[in-house]
Amino acid sequence: MSTFRVVAIPDNVAESVRATGKAPTYGFPAHKEIAAGRAPCRHCLKLIEKGQELLLFTFDPFQEHGVPPLPGPVYIHVEACPRHEETPAIPEEYRGRMLTLLAYGGERKLISEIRVADGEEEKVSSEMFANSEVKYVHVRSTEAGCYLFRLERE
């Protein structure tokens, strides 16, 4: 039985960026371009294929968890896409990739940081949630350093 569920950026964030062409909270312009390579959509959690349009904008994955902010760049599809269902499994597109898992407790306290690869992401995530202090886990690309999605306790 899984101890977590995968959480993508909310619908209202993706819809706002598409409608206004601006990053929520910050108001910075979103940048529209053609994907030149691997670009993960933070809303549907699928890959934006080479040649497809994408929007690059500033997003703070800690916005609902207090200050200080920690904004960074994220991608979404230009065209509307369905939000990733909150499933108890790491999406296939990210399995076996080099990921950094950051476990946080109350008041955004960093409890643990573990780099994984070769299919260890679900096992390590479950082990992190075995610690009752862990409230959520941010999954980041180890190669690019960018935020991908959040894991929340089931």
N, C-alpha and C positions, 0 to 999 in steps of 0.2 A: 504494500500500500504506500502510495506517494505521500510525502510530508509537505509538498509545496504545489503551487500552481503558478503558471507563467502569465505575467501581466504586461501587455503592450501599452503604448501610450494611448490615452483616452480618445474616443471618437471626437469629442468637442475640440481637442487640440488639433487633430488632423484636419477637421472641417474648417476650423478658424484659419489655419495657415493657407489652405486651398482657396478660401473665400476672400481673404484680405491680402494675401501675398506678404504677410508679416509674421514674425515670431510672436507667439503669445507672451505676455508679461513684459517683454523687452521692446517690442515694436520694431525690431531690426527687420530690414527687408529679407524675405526668403529669396534664395537664389535658385533659378530654374535652369537646368542644363540637361544634356544627354548623358546617360551613364556610359562611362568608358570601361567599366569593369565591375567587379563585385561591389554592390551597394545594397545593404540590408534595409528594408523598409521597417521603421519602428512601429508601424501601425498594424500591418498584416503579418509582419515578421517573415515575409517571403523575400527573396532576392529581387531587386530591380535589375532586369536583364540588360545587358549591353545594348545600347541603342534606344532604350526606353527613356522617357522623360522622368526626371526626379526633381524634388524640391529639397533644398538644403536650408536648414534653419537652426536657430539657437533654441535649445531646450534645456530646462533644469530638471533633472530627474528627482531632485530633492525638494521641489517646490512645496509639496504637501507635508514635508518632514521638517520644516523649519529652516532657520538660518544657520550659517551663511549659505548663500546660493552657490551652486557649482554648475553653471551653464556650460554647454558644449554643443558642437554641431551634430545634427542627426539628419537622416534622409527619410522621406516618404515618397510614395508614388504621386505623380501629378494628378492622375485620374483617381477617383474614389476607389478605395479597396475595402473589403470587410475587415474589421478589427479581428486580430487573432483571438480565437476562443481561449478562455482561461483554462487550459488543460494542465494536467499533472505531469507533463513530459516536455523535455527540451525539444524545440522544433527541429526537425530533420536537417534543415539548412545549417544548423549550428553544431550538430553532433560531430565530434572528432576534430573540431577546429580548436585553435589555441584560444582559450577563454580565460579571463580572470574573474573569479567569483569573490565579491566583497560582502561579507556578512556584517549587518548593522544591528545594534541594539537600540534601546531607548535613547532619546535625545541625540540620535544620529551617531552614536559611538561606534567606531569601527572595531569589531571584535576579531575578525579573521579575514585574511586575504590569501587565496590559494589559486595558483595557475594550474589549469588542467588542459589535457589534450588526449587524443586517442580514446574517446568514449567514456571518460571518467566523470563527466559533468553531472550526471544524475546521481551517481553514488556519492560524490563529494558534496553536492547540494543537500542531499538527505542527511549526510553526516553533520553538516553545518546546522541544520534545523534540529538536530538531536540536542543541541545546546539550547536550553530554554530561554537564554538571554537574547537569542537571535530573533529579530522581528521581521526582517526582510533581507534579501540578497540582491545586489546589483550584479548583472552579468555584463561584462565589457569585453571588447575585442582586445586580446593581448597585443596583437600586431599594431593596430591603429590607436588603441587606448580609448576608443569611444564607447559610450553607453549603448547597449543593445536592448535590454529589457530587464524587468524586475521579477524576482521570485518572491511570493508571499506564502506565509505559513498556511497550510490547508486547514 
